[in-house]
Amino acid sequence: MTAATTQALSRVEQLLLQRLMAAHVLDDKDAKSILCEIQQQQQQLLTQDDNAATNANNNNASSSLEECFANINQQMTHGFGLEIATVVMDASTTKYHAVMNTHGGDDVSKKAFEKHFDAHDRQFILLILQHLVDATANDNDNKVVVVARRDLYNLRGELQEPYRMSLQGAEHVVESLIQQQWLRISSTTATTANKNKNNKKRNESSMQATLELAPRSYLELSHLLVEDMVFPQDDLPQFLFHKL
């Protein structure tokens, strides 16, 4: 019998994990920039430390982002049931990283919104997710399906008793989902907004602005999307996992 062995995370890895969990999701460029920043800060501290030689191994165990993620995963998967995973989005093959619960399951997915949303909000969120999944299933041409804000707001009319939602409440929930990176402004709307920077905020918040599932939804809600809502598996983005 062999027992799983883990090593304590280096200070660099600890700080990187904290930044990733605070941000919810980081794209590859930002994650590498944050890692570089942390490594430089730790190196400066070591240079000032008389015991730098004895502490160096513990503070700079990993040099690359991939190596850091693999080391963190070895520790978290066994100890906490968590894992950093990566999803590849868009035609530009942009990579996004987030911490996933390796136990997965429908129960974990459903609890994702309990901290910030009440029961009425959560039922409305389920309608939003199902609407996006259904739109994906009915669209044979596009891998990423977008919907207009106004269509999401109107879903409040489909809530069944005892749940209800005002227009103001629907606007708040949708905006919160964007801020928490469950949804994102579509590339089409973003491109249009960037062309007219004076009205960028207005364009992105207009009723005609289109939204889509953000990387965080694919990473943290995959069980809910596929098993409960029947998201087409062929349309899921590519997932990457980091192992030693």
C-alpha positions, -999 to +999 in steps of 0.1 A: +000+000+000+013+034-010+002+066+007-003+098-012+025+122-003+022+160-005+045+188+003+036+221+018+031+248-008+058+274-012+051+310-003+049+318-040+023+291-046+003+301-016+001+337-028-007+326-063-036+304-051-049+332-029-050+356-059-067+331-081-094+323-056-100+360-050-103+367-087-125+336-093-110+333-128-078+345-144-068+344-181-034+330-189-018+364-194-030+378-161-020+346-142+015+347-156+018+384-148+007+378-112+031+349-108+060+370-120+050+398-097+048+374-067+082+358-076+099+392-078+084+403-045+095+371-027+130+374-042+133+409-029+123+397+006+148+369+004+176+392-006+169+413+025+168+382+047+200+370+064+186+334+062+178+337+025+198+306+016+178+284+040+145+298+030+150+299-008+138+264-015+106+270+004+098+303-013+107+296-049+098+259-054+081+265-088+093+286-117+066+282-143+028+287-141+022+251-151+046+238-125+029+260-098-005+247-107+006+211-107+022+215-073-008+232-059-031+206-073-011+177-057-017+194-023-053+205-028-068+175-045-058+151-016-063+176+012-094+196+002-110+181-029-101+212-050-082+215-082-070+243-105-083+236-140-081+254-173-106+259-200-098+270-236-123+295-249-129+313-282-113+311-316-083+328-301-078+298-279-076+320-248-069+300-216-088+307-184-079+292-150-101+286-119-103+264-089-128+236-093-143+212-067-131+178-077-160+161-060-182+178-086-218+167-086-251+185-089-252+195-052-219+214-055-232+233-086-265+242-070-248+256-039-226+279-060-250+308-057-263+304-021-239+329-006-248+359-028-284+352-039-317+345-023-342+317-033-360+340-059-327+350-074-314+314-077-345+303-095-341+331-119-305+322-124-314+286-132-338+300-159-310+321-173-286+291-175-312+269-190-321+295-216-284+297-227-281+259-228-313+256-249-300+283-272-268+264-277-286+231-283-307+248-310-278+265-328-259+243-351-236+270-365-220+287-335-200+272-306-206+302-284-242+313-283-252+349-271-284+363-259-296+399-255-299+413-220-336+421-226-343+384-233-327+374-199-347+401-181-379+388-197-373+353-183-386+365-149-420+361-164-414+323-165-409+320-127-434+298-111-450+305-077-439+312-051-410+328-069-412+363-084-389+389-097-392+426-106-375+441-136-351+460-112-344+427-094-337+410-128-313+437-138-295+434-104-291+396-108-278+398-143-253+425-134-242+405-104-236+374-126-214+395-149-195+410-119-189+376-104-179+363-139-206+337-144-217+356-175-197+380-197-203+406-224-201+389-257-172+397-280-196+412-305-209+438-280-174+444-267-161+451-301-189+475-309-184+493-275-147+496-280-152+514-313-172+540-295-153+544-263-173+575-252-204+553-250-187+520-240-204+516-207-238+525-221-234+500-250-224+472-227-254+478-203-280+484-231-309+461-235-295+451-269-261+441-255-255+404-258-242+381-231-228+346-230-216+320-205-183+330-190-154+306-184-162+304-147-196+288-155-180+261-176-154+254-150-176+254-119-210+244-132-202+217-158-221+190-139-252+212-137-250+223-173-244+189-188-263+165-165-293+187-154-296+211-183-284+188-211-257+211-225-244+196-258-211+179-248-197+185-283-201+223-277-182+223-244-149+241-245-116+222-241-106+214-205-070+211-193-058+197-160-024+202-143-006+171-130+029+165-119 
